[in-house]
């Protein structure tokens, strides 16, 4: 590990939680340079929904490389882009009645968030944006402005204005009407808050601690945006591409956002790509008004197209719902009974075990994650104070690996709680 400690910046993060030099990976298994095997419940923070080195997806990428296909083209029209767009329209947009256009934003999710905020403000002529407490949208300036975590926000030395944070349906008395509160802010001429250009949200706050917004609340928010002429931005970067059991997480509420950000698993095999989907009437860009050198990742187009084919051909959305039941039942029956102060939240194949109600819950969750790693399971933390242990396996994980990983997690929780 010396080369990383000596030469790499102190900004490195995940490698501190998982101190190994990883060498190979296949499916839901990772191997370090000593040959030790790990089950992956981290999944590239949601970038590897189809597992490591998926044979079908990687086969298409290798085939493309061997054909001397273009690997970099800025935003030029290419065969790889044409085939991705055609597949995305036929398999994703048309079946869902989505009229949205596709904008290629760059290499990572925060690029899509920046583009969404920028075009929302341009299209409406308004500056203010509403975001939610518990949100995470990225680490560049605009995306960080709509991210709520105090530690993250301190990292930006600059202006975080024109963003107002609203209460998410979590952490309040159940009688508190968060939609009513937003309505009051919008209608009160003494609220001190301007009518926003957009409201941005994750329907499942992933880094916020796996907080699942209720369907009725999402429907009310959509209606509120319609009433006041506010654009609704859904951030699907971590929770999209089938993670919740539907391709988009907002589908369960039967709503249609005005703008949608996608990244992580849209690149098919962990290859960097981010998209902004926007309704045609919002597409007010001038040519070149928002650009980036790597907005045309040809290998990600190839892998992304193959991933959409793999998703459909293997009925992965049904598989997610089937595996959701396995995870939910295991966590409820094997882990929650260990301490009645533990909480469980989740949907599809994203779950969170909350330790905040226990003394020093953050230290407990950290100990659980480290104990899992020592025993061959890679699993991360999230939420307030990183007090949530977050199982995030690949959608393709075999049942045997899923249950083995859950057993490692159960044993780690038991050992840590027993002191």
Residue pairs with C-beta under 8 A, 6 or more apart in sequence:
1 19
1 21
4 12
4 15
14 42
14 380
17 369
17 370
17 373
17 380
17 381
18 42
18 373
18 378
20 32
20 33
20 34
20 36
20 38
21 32
21 33
22 30
22 31
22 32
22 33
23 31
23 32
23 33
24 30
24 31
25 31
25 40
25 52
25 53
26 51
26 52
26 53
27 51
27 52
27 53
27 54
27 394
27 396
27 397
27 398
27 401
28 39
28 40
28 51
28 52
28 393
28 394
28 396
28 397
28 398
28 401
28 402
28 405
29 37
29 38
29 39
29 40
29 52
29 401
30 37
30 38
30 40
30 52
30 378
31 37
31 38
32 38
36 376
37 376
38 373
38 376
38 377
38 378
39 376
39 377
39 378
39 401
39 404
39 405
39 408
40 48
40 52
40 378
40 393
40 394
41 372
41 377
41 378
41 379
41 391
41 392
41 393
41 405
41 409
42 378
42 379
42 380
42 392
43 49
43 392
43 393
43 394
44 264
44 270
45 238
45 264
45 380
45 392
46 206
46 237
46 238
46 239
46 243
46 264
46 265
46 350
46 392
47 263
47 264
47 265
47 267
47 270
48 265
48 269
48 270
48 394
49 241
49 242
49 243
49 264
49 265
49 307
49 394
49 395
49 396
50 57
50 265
50 268
50 269
50 307
50 310
50 311
50 316
50 394
50 395
50 396
51 394
51 395
51 396
51 397
52 270
52 394
53 269
54 268
54 269
54 307
54 310
54 396
56 306
56 309
56 310
57 268
57 269
57 303
57 306
57 307
57 310
58 269
58 303
59 306
60 302
60 303
60 305
60 306
61 268
61 269
61 271
61 299
61 302
61 303
61 306
64 80
64 298
64 299
64 302
65 71
65 299
69 79
69 80
69 298
69 302
70 78
70 79
70 80
70 298
71 298
71 299
72 294
72 296
72 297
72 298
73 81
73 296
73 298
74 291
74 293
74 295
74 296
75 104
75 291
75 295
75 296
76 296
78 296
78 298
78 301
80 298
80 299
80 301
80 302
80 305
81 104
81 296
81 298
81 301
83 301
83 302
83 305
84 301
84 302
84 304
84 305
85 102
87 305
87 308
87 309
88 102
88 304
88 305
88 308
91 308
91 309
91 311
91 312
92 98
92 247
92 308
93 99
93 100
93 277
96 247
96 248
96 251
97 256
98 256
98 277
99 279
99 280
100 260
100 277
100 278
100 279
100 280
101 277
101 278
101 279
101 280
101 283
102 275
102 276
102 277
103 115
103 275
103 276
103 277
103 278
103 283
103 285
103 290
104 273
104 274
104 275
104 295
104 296
105 111
105 112
105 114
105 115
105 274
105 275
105 276
105 290
105 292
105 295
106 112
106 274
106 292
106 294
106 295
107 272
107 273
107 274
107 292
107 294
107 295
107 297
108 138
108 263
108 272
108 274
109 137
109 138
109 235
109 237
109 238
109 261
109 262
109 263
109 264
109 274
110 137
110 138
110 139
110 140
110 143
111 140
111 263
111 274
111 292
111 295
112 237
112 261
112 262
112 263
112 274
112 275
112 276
113 137
113 138
113 140
113 142
113 143
113 146
113 200
113 235
113 237
113 261
114 138
114 140
114 141
114 142
114 143
115 276
115 290
116 198
116 200
116 233
116 259
116 261
116 276
116 278
117 129
117 142
117 143
117 146
117 198
117 200
117 233
118 142
118 290
119 259
119 276
119 278
119 282
119 283
119 284
119 285
119 290
120 129
120 197
120 198
120 231
120 233
120 258
120 259
120 282
121 127
121 129
121 197
121 198
122 284
122 285
123 197
123 231
123 281
123 282
123 284
124 197
124 198
124 229
124 231
125 197
126 194
126 195
126 196
126 197
127 162
127 194
127 197
128 162
128 163
128 164
128 193
128 194
128 195
128 196
128 197
129 145
129 146
129 162
129 163
129 164
129 196
129 197
129 198
129 199
129 200
130 163
130 164
130 165
130 166
130 182
130 196
130 198
130 199
130 200
130 230
131 137
131 145
131 146
131 147
131 148
131 163
131 164
131 165
131 166
131 199
131 200
131 201
132 148
132 165
132 166
132 167
132 168
132 200
132 201
132 202
132 205
133 148
133 165
133 166
133 167
133 168
133 171
134 148
134 168
134 170
134 205
134 208
134 209
134 211
135 146
135 147
135 148
135 165
135 168
135 200
135 201
135 202
135 205
135 208
135 235
136 147
136 148
136 149
136 152
136 202
136 205
136 206
136 207
136 208
137 143
137 144
137 146
137 147
137 200
137 202
137 235
137 237
138 144
138 147
139 147
139 152
139 155
141 156
141 158
144 152
144 153
144 155
144 156
144 160
145 156
145 160
145 161
145 162
145 163
146 163
146 200
147 153
148 165
148 208
149 207
153 160
164 185
164 193
164 196
166 178
166 181
166 182
166 185
166 199
167 176
167 178
167 181
168 178
168 201
168 205
168 208
168 211
168 213
169 178
169 213
169 214
169 217
170 205
170 211
172 178
178 217
179 217
179 220
179 221
179 224
182 221
182 224
183 224
184 191
185 191
185 193
186 193
186 195
186 224
186 228
195 228
195 229
195 230
196 230
197 230
197 231
198 230
198 231
198 232
198 233
198 258
198 259
199 221
199 225
199 230
199 231
199 232
199 233
200 233
200 234
200 235
201 213
201 221
201 232
201 233
201 234
201 235
202 208
202 234
202 235
202 236
202 238
202 239
202 249
203 212
203 213
203 218
203 234
203 239
203 244
203 249
203 250
203 252
203 253
204 210
204 211
204 212
204 213
204 239
204 244
204 249
204 347
204 350
205 211
205 213
206 238
206 239
206 350
206 382
206 390
207 238
207 382
207 383
208 382
208 383
208 384
209 345
209 352
209 354
209 382
209 383
209 384
209 387
209 388
210 345
210 346
210 350
210 351
210 352
210 382
210 383
210 388
210 390
211 345
211 352
212 345
212 346
212 347
215 252
215 253
215 254
218 250
218 253
218 255
219 253
219 254
219 255
221 232
222 232
222 253
222 255
222 256
222 257
224 230
225 231
225 232
225 258
231 258
231 259
231 282
232 255
232 257
232 258
232 259
233 257
233 258
233 259
233 260
233 261
234 248
234 249
234 250
234 257
234 259
234 260
234 261
235 261
236 248
236 249
236 250
236 260
236 261
236 262
237 261
237 262
237 263
237 264
237 274
238 264
238 350
239 249
239 350
240 247
240 248
240 249
240 260
240 262
240 264
240 265
240 266
241 247
241 262
241 264
241 265
241 266
241 307
241 311
242 265
242 311
242 316
242 317
242 320
242 348
242 395
243 249
243 265
243 320
243 348
243 349
243 350
243 395
244 252
244 320
244 347
244 348
244 350
245 252
245 317
245 320
245 321
245 324
245 347
245 348
246 252
246 317
247 311
247 317
248 260
249 347
250 256
250 257
250 260
258 278
258 279
258 282
259 276
259 277
259 278
259 279
259 282
260 276
260 277
260 278
261 274
261 275
261 276
261 277
262 274
262 275
262 276
262 277
263 272
263 273
263 274
263 275
265 307
266 273
266 274
266 275
266 300
266 304
266 307
267 273
267 297
267 300
267 303
267 304
267 307
268 300
268 302
268 303
268 304
268 305
268 306
268 307
269 303
269 307
271 297
271 299
271 300
271 303
271 304
272 294
272 297
272 300
273 297
273 300
273 301
273 304
310 316
311 317
314 396
316 395
316 396
319 395
319 396
320 348
320 349
320 395
321 348
323 349
323 393
323 395
323 397
323 399
323 402
324 346
324 347
324 348
324 349
326 399
326 402
326 403
327 346
327 349
327 351
327 391
327 402
327 406
328 344
328 346
328 351
330 403
330 406
330 410
331 344
331 346
331 351
331 353
331 391
331 406
332 344
334 406
334 410
335 342
335 344
335 353
335 409
335 410
335 413
336 342
336 344
338 413
338 414
338 417
339 358
339 417
341 357
341 358
342 353
342 354
342 355
342 357
342 358
343 353
343 354
343 356
343 357
344 351
344 352
344 353
344 354
345 351
345 352
345 354
346 352
346 391
349 391
349 392
349 393
349 394
349 395
349 397
350 390
350 391
350 392
351 390
351 391
351 392
352 382
352 383
352 388
352 389
352 390
352 391
353 365
353 388
353 389
353 390
353 391
353 413
354 361
354 383
354 387
354 388
355 361
355 362
355 364
355 365
355 368
355 387
355 388
355 389
356 362
356 383
356 384
356 385
356 387
356 388
358 364
361 385
361 387
362 385
362 386
362 387
364 387
364 416
364 417
365 381
365 386
365 387
365 388
365 389
366 381
366 386
367 416
368 389
368 409
368 412
368 413
368 416
369 379
369 380
369 381
369 389
371 412
371 415
371 416
372 378
372 379
372 408
372 409
372 412
373 379
375 408
375 411
375 412
376 408
377 405
377 408
377 409
377 412
379 389
379 390
379 391
379 392
379 405
379 409
380 390
380 392
381 387
381 388
381 389
381 390
382 388
382 390
383 390
389 409
389 413
391 405
391 406
391 409
393 401
393 402
393 405
397 405
